[in-house]
Amino acid sequence: MDSQRELALEVMEVADRAYLTTLTTDGYPQTRAILNLRNPSVYPRQAEVFAAHRDDLLVYVTTNTSSEKIREIERNRHGCVYYCHPKEFRGVALVGDLDIVRDAAVRHALWNEGWTIYYPGGVDDPDNAVVSLRPRWVRGWYERGRFEFAVERA
């Protein structure tokens, strides 16, 4: 694995902040904070899920089925997830296509106890949705250096 990809993975796995950007109906970006499920110190149960995606940098995001972001993704799949660690001057943007994941096994693998505050019906609550991002390219900043690369498709 190349060093730029390793830098991107490092930022993704330690970032204390992550943001999802979708496009509104009039084409403007809409950004909101999301949980960084790739950070194993915060979400250790999900480490196994992401271990299989070190090469393709796949991202999973949980959200409400009833949310505006789901409607935005249904209209336009282009999006971005940005991970940052501002105190360390590190950030990485993954740009690509967003998909609404229908696989219950993925939803179960990502579930965390305590999420009933978001999804009162539990893991199978109809309002519990998963979105994936398969990045096409990555741009990042690591301390004082910038990097950019395309993500190869299998």
C-alpha positions in Angstrom: 0.0 0.0 0.0 1.4 3.4 -0.9 2.4 6.0 1.6 -0.3 8.5 0.6 -3.0 5.8 1.3 -1.4 5.1 4.6 -1.5 8.8 5.5 -5.2 8.9 4.6 -6.0 5.8 6.7 -4.1 7.2 9.6 -6.2 10.4 9.5 -9.4 8.4 9.1 -8.6 6.1 12.1 -7.6 8.9 14.5 -9.7 11.8 13.5 -11.9 13.2 16.2 -14.2 14.8 13.7 -15.9 13.7 10.5 -18.3 15.4 8.1 -20.6 14.2 5.3 -21.4 16.5 2.4 -24.3 15.9 0.0 -25.8 18.1 -2.6 -29.1 19.9 -2.2 -31.8 19.9 -4.9 -30.4 23.2 -6.2 -26.9 21.7 -6.4 -25.3 23.4 -3.3 -23.2 21.4 -0.8 -24.9 20.5 2.5 -22.4 19.5 5.2 -23.1 17.9 8.6 -21.1 16.2 11.4 -21.2 12.4 11.5 -19.8 9.8 13.8 -16.4 8.5 12.8 -17.0 4.8 12.8 -13.5 4.2 11.4 -11.9 5.4 14.6 -11.2 2.1 16.5 -10.5 3.9 19.8 -14.1 5.1 19.8 -15.7 2.3 17.9 -13.6 -0.9 18.5 -16.4 -3.2 17.4 -16.4 -1.8 13.9 -12.6 -2.3 13.4 -13.3 -5.7 11.8 -15.8 -4.2 9.4 -13.2 -1.7 8.1 -10.2 -4.0 8.1 -11.5 -5.5 4.8 -11.6 -2.0 3.3 -8.1 -0.7 3.8 -7.4 -0.7 0.0 -10.8 0.7 -1.2 -11.2 3.2 1.7 -14.9 2.4 1.9 -16.8 4.6 4.4 -20.0 3.7 6.2 -22.3 6.4 7.8 -25.4 5.7 9.9 -28.3 8.1 9.7 -32.0 8.3 9.9 -34.0 7.0 6.9 -36.3 10.0 7.4 -33.4 12.5 7.1 -32.9 15.0 4.4 -29.5 13.5 3.5 -31.2 10.3 2.4 -33.5 12.3 0.0 -30.4 14.2 -1.2 -28.5 11.0 -1.9 -31.5 9.5 -3.8 -31.5 12.6 -6.1 -27.7 12.9 -6.5 -25.2 10.3 -5.3 -22.1 12.5 -5.5 -20.7 13.3 -2.0 -17.8 13.7 0.2 -16.7 12.5 3.7 -14.1 14.7 5.4 -12.0 13.5 8.4 -9.9 16.0 10.3 -7.7 16.2 13.3 -7.2 20.0 13.6 -4.8 20.0 16.5 -2.4 17.8 14.4 -3.0 19.8 11.2 -4.3 16.7 9.4 -7.3 16.2 7.2 -8.5 14.0 4.4 -11.5 14.3 2.0 -12.8 11.3 0.2 -15.0 12.1 -2.8 -17.1 9.7 -4.7 -20.5 8.1 -4.9 -22.9 7.6 -2.0 -25.2 4.6 -1.8 -28.0 3.7 0.6 -27.0 0.2 2.0 -30.0 -2.2 2.1 -28.0 -5.1 3.7 -29.2 -5.8 7.2 -25.9 -7.6 8.0 -24.0 -4.3 7.5 -26.5 -2.4 9.7 -26.1 -5.1 12.4 -22.2 -5.0 12.1 -22.2 -1.2 12.6 -24.7 -1.1 15.5 -23.6 0.3 18.8 -25.3 -0.1 22.2 -26.8 3.2 23.2 -28.0 4.1 19.7 -31.6 3.6 20.8 -31.5 7.3 21.5 -31.4 7.7 17.7 -33.3 4.6 16.7 -35.8 3.7 19.5 -36.7 0.4 17.7 -33.1 -0.8 17.9 -30.9 -2.1 15.1 -33.9 -3.0 12.9 -35.7 0.2 13.5 -37.1 1.3 10.0 -35.6 4.7 10.6 -32.0 3.2 11.0 -30.2 3.6 7.7 -26.6 3.1 6.5 -24.9 5.0 3.7 -21.7 4.0 2.1 -19.2 6.1 0.2 -16.9 4.5 -2.4 -14.3 7.1 -3.0 -13.0 7.9 -6.5 -10.3 10.2 -5.3 -8.7 11.4 -2.1 -7.2 14.8 -1.1 -5.5 15.3 2.2 -3.3 17.5 4.3 -0.8 16.0 6.7 1.1 18.5 8.9 2.7 20.6 6.2 2.3 18.5 3.1 -0.6 18.0 0.7 -1.4 14.7 -1.0 -3.9 13.5 -3.6 -4.6 10.2 -5.3 -7.2 8.3 -7.2 -8.7 5.2 -5.7 -8.4 2.2 -8.0 -11.6 0.2 -8.6 -11.6 -3.6 -8.3 
